[in-house]
Amino acid sequence: MLTDKSLDAQIDQVASLPADQATQKWGDLDKQIMGMYVALPWYYNKMAIVAGTNIGGGEGDGTMGMPFFPNLFLKSGS
């Protein structure tokens, strides 16, 4: 929900590092973000759902905001 091209670039740069190098960078980036913004949303109530005439088990995972993949299936093979 936060759009900041400079911050997105920093996140991408840290994400590309090996885990042993990224750990400290994530902490530094977290401190930077918390110093820049007064509040960030804790909850996002939108959800992606897979739907269709041949889709079964199309329910959402409220904790992730996306489909609950273990329950998805095709109703017929053709």
C-alpha positions in Angstrom: 0.0 0.0 0.0 3.1 2.2 0.2 4.4 3.5 -3.1 7.9 5.1 -3.0 10.1 4.3 -6.0 13.3 5.1 -4.1 12.3 2.8 -1.2 11.2 0.1 -3.7 14.6 0.2 -5.2 16.3 -0.2 -1.8 14.0 -3.1 -1.0 14.8 -4.8 -4.3 18.5 -4.3 -3.7 18.4 -5.8 -0.2 16.2 -8.7 -1.4 18.9 -9.6 -4.0 21.6 -10.0 -1.3 22.5 -13.4 0.2 20.7 -13.9 3.6 23.9 -13.5 5.7 24.4 -10.1 4.2 20.8 -9.0 4.0 19.9 -9.4 7.7 21.6 -6.3 8.9 20.4 -4.3 5.8 16.7 -5.3 6.5 17.1 -3.9 10.0 18.6 -0.7 8.8 15.9 -0.3 6.1 13.2 -0.9 8.8 14.6 1.9 10.9 14.7 4.2 7.9 11.1 3.4 7.0 9.8 3.8 10.6 11.6 7.2 10.7 9.9 8.3 7.5 6.3 7.5 8.1 4.0 8.2 11.1 1.7 5.3 10.4 1.6 2.3 8.1 -1.6 0.2 7.7 -1.6 -3.0 9.6 -4.6 -4.4 7.9 -5.5 -4.6 4.2 -9.0 -5.9 3.6 -8.8 -6.7 -0.1 -8.4 -10.2 -1.3 -7.6 -12.0 -4.6 -10.0 -14.8 -5.4 -9.8 -17.4 -8.2 -13.2 -17.8 -9.8 -14.6 -19.6 -12.8 -17.2 -22.1 -14.0 -14.7 -25.0 -13.7 -13.0 -23.8 -10.5 -13.8 -25.5 -7.2 -12.6 -24.6 -3.7 -12.2 -20.9 -4.6 -11.9 -19.4 -1.2 -9.7 -16.7 0.2 -7.0 -16.9 2.8 -7.7 -13.9 5.0 -4.3 -14.0 6.6 -2.5 -13.6 3.2 -5.1 -11.7 1.1 -4.8 -14.2 -1.7 -6.5 -17.5 -2.7 -6.2 -20.5 -0.3 -4.3 -22.6 -2.8 -4.5 -26.0 -1.0 -8.3 -26.1 -1.6 -8.3 -25.1 -5.3 -9.2 -27.7 -7.9 -10.7 -28.1 -11.4 -14.2 -29.5 -11.4 -13.5 -31.5 -14.6 -10.4 -32.4 -16.5 -11.6 -31.1 -19.9 
